[in-house]
């Protein structure tokens, strides 16, 4: 990289986020030769840890191992707002197409399709990192998306965000007129108890994503995020463990009473410190819903309360053990199917169920490990059954247009054109089955305790409009 337009690369840190494919040693040697200091990492957490300590010149993302791993990398980058300001070079097969969704989030992105020779690769990196017309900008700078597309990554964020590094408070904090005071209260909770601080951020992200699915206006998103973020401020100083109490009715009356008391105290703090009457009224509505007393008559306040309370309930169920527990998601789905007394609004329930299904289906290695000891004959039997089912489905739908969609995007009225199969090879739902609402929910619920293959095939005429 020795051209007049190139920047001085000596001593610049580069993160190489390697995949499962063989390391591109020629590329690494060339980067070393040009003076870059290359740091190899394997996980998103390692990337975030490094970025927190020392922002790199750029992040080199290896998506060359295959389609599944490359897609996972895209989801991981989307789920980590702290990476949005880091220049990212993503290489892999069909990299430009695969990373298109990132261009509205990441400030600086270069996608490089492979195979490509190291020299050509380095020339593209040179162009990417060179000053643009004498200004301190890069040659590639897509439009920055204002805000986080929470609806598209909420499931992954819910299942993976076990560190504060997963969140960028500047983007997550609501655009409140007392924004700095919200930040102060959030930091106060986090200093008192790290779990409560993480919980507050996850629930704010989750409730905002749920509201996004419900097309709520910005002022209601602001209210829901404020309420979710500060819901546990009342218990943080007294007994943070109350933040892990189940809200499903199996907690002791004394514990529930303490939670309700904490909600009312949070309302008082929000009213006095933020002068936010709407958020305070929403917190009081949540307290009324939990203790089964008379809810407010204001329908907007009541609905906002349900969005925030649903996120609170789900995160407690999934993270009360201090790690992501997919069986918690399974429990929440089961309760939602049966009906939860404090969530009468079907739109709230549907949006939460959809995000939970995304959380357990996106990456079974993250959310779920299903151990099953099968004999060789049993494994052979399952393989034969799946092969026969696929052949039958192929004959039935030969000539029909079919579409592969994520399992969490299934909708009432669709017809499966191939069977739904579990990771361990068992047929869960046969092809040519018209799906109804309850069957879809049962599939989502099952995914919390038994990983399913993440996509389904439907006949094209069943695609949602």
N, C-alpha and C positions, 0 to 999 in steps of 0.2 A: 504494500500500500504506500507507494512512494511517488505520489503525484502532487502537483502544486496545490490542488484543491483538497487533498486529503488532510484530515486532522492528525495531530501528533498522537499516535496510539500507544506510545511507550508508557507502561505502567497503568493502563486502563484496565479495570476489572470487567470480566465477561463471565456471566453465569451460563454454563452449558447444562441445560436440563435434559439429560440423556434419557433415552427410552430403553426398551428391552433389546433393541437391535444392536448390532456391533457398532462400537464407537467409530466415528469417522476420523481415524487417526491422522490422515493426511491433512484434513482441515484443521485439527487441533495443532499440529506441528506448524502449519502456516500462520495460524493466529499467534502462537508462541514466538515465531520468528519475527513477526511484525510488532512485537513488544506487548501484546495483550497478555494479561494475567488471567488464565482460564481456570475457573473453579467449577468442578463437576459435581452436580447434585442429582438426586433421583426422585425426590418427592416435592410436592407443592409446599409442604411445611418447611423444607430446607431452603427453597427459593425465598419464601416469605421471611424466614429468619435472616438470610443474607441481605435482602433488600432493606430490612429494618436497620441492620448495622451499617451498611454502606451501599447506597444505590449504585448499580453497575452502569457501565457505558451502554450495554444492551444485554438482553436475555436471549440466548440462543436455544430455541425449543426444537428438540429432535422428535419429529413425528413420522420417522421413516419405517417404524416397525410394522405398520399396517393400519388399516382403516379404523379399527376399534380403539387402538391406543391414541391415534391422532385425534379422534373425536373426543376422547376423554380429556386430552390436554386442552382442547378448546373449551370444554365445559369448566375445567379447573381454572383456567385463566379468567373466564367470565365470572366465576364465583369469588374472585379475589380482587376487589376494587383497588387494593394497594398496588396492583401491577399495572393499572391503567395508564399511569404516568411513566412507566418504564419502557424504553424503546424495545420492541420485541421483533426478533427474526424467527419465523416459523418455517421449517422446511419439512417436506414430506410429499408423498404422491398426492396430486390434485390439491396442493396446499392453498392455492388462491381461492378455489371454490370452498374448501373446508373452513377457511378462516373468515369468510365473508361476514359472518355474524359478529365478528370481533371488531370490525372496522368502525362501528358506531360507538364502541366503548373505549378501545385502546387508542391513546393519543398518537402513537407512532408504531406502525406495523408494516413489516415487509414479509410477504409470503413468497417462498421459493419452491417451485416444483422440482422434484427429483425424478430421475437421476440427473446430476449436474456435475461437471468437473470442478475440482477445488479452485482452480484459477478463476473460472467464471463466477463461482460462488463468492470468492473474495472480492471480485470486481463489483458485485452487487452490494456487498457489505460496505465497500468503500463509498459507493454512491449514497447509500443509506446514512452513513455517519459523517458525510462531508458537509461543511457549511453551505447553506443555500443562498447564493447571491450576496455573500458577505455578511449575512445576518446569522444570528445564533440559533438557526433552525435546521431541521433535517430536511433532506430532499423529499421524503415521503411523510406526509402529515395529514391523515384523513380527518374528516370532521369529527369533533369530539361529541359524543352523545351526552346530553345534559341529564344527569341522573343515572340511576341504576335500573336496568331492566329486570326488576326483581321477579316478575312472574315467570321468566324463562329459566331461572337458575335457583329458584327458591328451594326446591327439593334437595339439590346437591348441597346448597349452603346449610340447610337444616341438618343434614346428615354428617357434614364434614367439619363444620366450624367449631373446632375444639380449642382455638387459641384466639386471643384478641387480634392477632395479626391478620385474621381473615376479614376484618372489618376496617373500613376507612371512616372514622367518625365524621370527617368533614362532609362526606356524602350521605352518611346514614342519618345524621342529626336532622331533625325536622327544621324547616325554614321558619322557625318560631321567632317572634319579635324579641323574646328573651332567650335566644339560642345559647348564649354564653352561660346563662344560668342553668339551662338544661344540661349542658356539658359539665358544669361544675357538680351538679347533683349526680350525674352518671359516673363521673370519676370518683366521687365520694363513695358511692355504692361499691365500685370496683375495688377501691383501696380497702374497704371493709371486708369484702368477700369476693374473690376472683370469680367464683361460680355465678354469683348473682350478677356481676358485671357482664359476663359472657351471655348469661341467660337473657338479660335485658336487651342486648344487641340482637341475639337470635330472634327473640319474639318481636322486636320492632321490625326486623327484616321480614319475618314471616307474615305478620299481620298486614304490613304494607303490600306484600305480594298478593295476599288474599284479596285485599281491597282493589288491587290492580286488576285481578281477574273479574271483580265485580264492577269494574269501570267507575269507581268512586272518584269524585272530583278532587282536585289538589287540596282544598281546605279540609276535607275529611281525612285524606291521607295524612296530613299534618297532625290532626287530632289523634288518629289511631296510633301513629308512631310515637307521639309524645306520651300517650297513656301507657303503651306497652313498655316504653323505655323506663318509665318512672313508677310502674305499678308496684314494685317491691321496695320502694324507698322507705316505706313505713316499717318494714320488718328487717331491713338490712342492718340497722344499728342494734336491734334487740336480739333477734334470733334468725340468722340467715337460713338456717335449715328449714324454716317454714316455707321457703321458696321451693322446696322439693316435695311438699305434701301433695298427695294426689287430690285432684278436684272431682273425682268420680263418685264420691259418696262413701268410699271405704275408709276414709280417715275418721278419727275420733271427733265427736262433737266439739270437744275442747280445742282441738287443732283447727277445725274449720272456723270456730269463733275467733281464734287468734289471727287467722288469715283475713277474715272479714274486718277485724279491727285494724289490721295493717293496711288494708285497702282504704278504709276511711281516713286513716292517718295520712296516707299518700295523697288523698284528695285534699286534705287540709294543707299539706305542704305545697302542693301545686297551686292551690288558691292563694296562699300567702306569698310564696316566693316567685311565682310566675304570673300572678294575677290572671290566670287562665280559667275562667268560669266554665267553659265548655269541657275542657279536659277534666276538671274537678267533678263536674256533673257526670261525666262518663265513668269515672272511677267509682263514684257513689252508685251508679247503675250496676256496675260489675259486682259491688258488694251486695246489692239487693238480689241480683240473680243467683249468686252463690249461696246466700242464706235463705233463698226462697221467700223473700218478702216482696212487697208490692214494687214492681219495676216502674220507671218513669213513664209518663204518657208521651213524651217526645219521641217519635219513632226514629228520628235520625240518631239521637243520643243512644237509644236502645240498640240500634243496629251496630253503631260504632263500638259499643260495649261488647257485643257478641263477637265481633271480629277480633278485638284485643283479647277477650277471654278465651276464645278458641285457640289462639296462638299460644297463650299462657298454658292452657291445659295440655296441649300437644307437646310443648317443649319440656314441661315437667315430666310427662310420661316417658319421653324418649331420652332425657339426659339426667334424670335424678340419680343415676348410678355414677355420675361423673364421666361417662363415656356414652357414645351413641348406642342405643339399644333398639334394634329394629322390632323387637317384640313389643316395645312400647307403642310403636306405630301400629302394630297389629291390634293391640288392645284398644287404641283410640278408634281405629276403623270399626272394630266390633261394636264399641259403644255407640258410635255415630249411626251405624246401621240399626241398632236397637232404639235409638233416640236418647238424646241428652237433654235433661229438663231445662238447662240454662242456655241452650242453643236452639230456640224454636225456628229461627230463620233458615229456610232450606238453601238459600244462596250462600250463606256463611258456611254451612255444613259441606256443601258441594265443593266450594273452593278449597277448604281445608283437606278434604278427602283426596282431591286431585293432586295437591302438593305432597301429601304424605305418600301417595302411590308413586310419585316421581322419586321421592327420597329412597324408597326401598327397592325400586326397579333400576335406577340409573346405573348402579355399579354394585353388583351383589358382593364383590370382594370387599367393598367398603362397608356395606350395611349388613351383610349376612353370610354366614358360612354354614352350609348344611352338611352335616356328617352322616353318611349312610353307608353301612358296610353291606355290600351286596356280593353274592357269590358270582363267579364267572358266568354261570348259566343264567342267573337272574339278569346280569348286565346284557348278555346276548339276547335274552327275551325282550328286554326293553328296546334294544336297538332294532330288532325285527318289527316290533309293534310300531315304533315311530316310522320306520321305513315304509311299512305297509300303509300307515295312515297318510303319509306324504304322497305315496303313489296314488291312493284313492282320491285324495284331494286334487292332485294334478289332473287326473282323468275327469273329475267332476267340473273343474273350472278351466280346463284347457280352452284357450281362445278368449277367455274373459280377461278384461283388464283388471289387474290387481295392484294394490298399493301397500307398501310396508310402512307402518307407523309405529311410534313408541306405544308400548302397552298402556302407559298412563294417559294417552290421548284417545283411548277407546270411548265411543259414544253409543248411547241407546239407539237401537235400530240397525247397527252395523251387522254384517254377516262375515264370519271368519271364512277365509278361503284356504287357510292352512291351520293345522292344529296348534294350540298353545302348549308348549313343552317346557318342563322344568329343566334346570341346569343339569340335574342328575339323570335326565332322559326319560321321565315319565310323562305321558300325555295327560294334561290337566283339563283341556277342553277341546273337543273334536272340531274339525272343519265343518262348514255348512251349517253352523249353529247361529241363528239370529240372536244377537246379544240384547239383553234388557238391562235396565239400570241395576237391579239387584245382582245379576250375574257378574257384571263388571266390578261392582264393589267387592264381591266375594273373591274375585281374582286379585284385586288390589290388596285385600286383607290377607290373603294367603301369602302374597309376596313378602309380608313382614316376617314370616317364619320359615318360608321355603323359597329360595330364589328361583325366579322364572327367567327364561330368555327374554331380553328387554323389548323385543318388537313383536308385532303381530301383522298378519296379512289379511286385508279385507278386500272385498270386491269393490272396484272403483266407484260403482254407482252408489255405494254406501258412504262415500266420503262426505263429511259435513260441508255444507255450503259456505 
